[in-house]
């Protein structure tokens, strides 16, 4: 009995510690951002931008601004603040958004409450490489949209200025960027070729 109570207290302490960095308002807004994103993962439209503005807090500002930039797909996606590596804490928040999105769009299972998903992710120990890959997977579609209308041949992304910790992180950025800029176009061409 004592062992069961001890384990329950330890689990509760870990969950509380993971969420102690977020205020209740930040947590609730993060969950709302995840829900909004799961219904519009292209982040497009004035309604999406307005919702992001209403959910913005100091702790979530970079996330809301980045999502609005993704939706616009304009030159703002070339800004250092958009391309640079966020902190591990922010990367974890982006992962919460990812998991809420997947939870809400899983056709095989009934969605769990988004707040429960968020708590679970915040308490989990997730490899930094997964976190970083997720960030660029969520944000680089904005660069791909910009590439649809802009000539990027004169643009120089100085990868050494983006704050990566090692060559693996640089590789993650590079591969995600190439996938967004070229991979999607090749898939579209393959689909057209099959018709």
Secondary structure, DSSP 8 states (H G I E B T S, - for coil): -HHHHHHHHHHHHHHHHHHTTS-HHHHHHHHHHHHHHHH-TT--SHHHHHHHHHH--TTTHHHHHHHHHHHHTSGGGGSHHHHS---HHHHHHHHHHHHHHHHHT-TTS----HHHHHHHHHHS---HHHHHHHHHHHHTHHHHHHHHHS--TT----GGGS--SSHHHHHHHHHHHHIIIIIHHHHHHHHHHH-
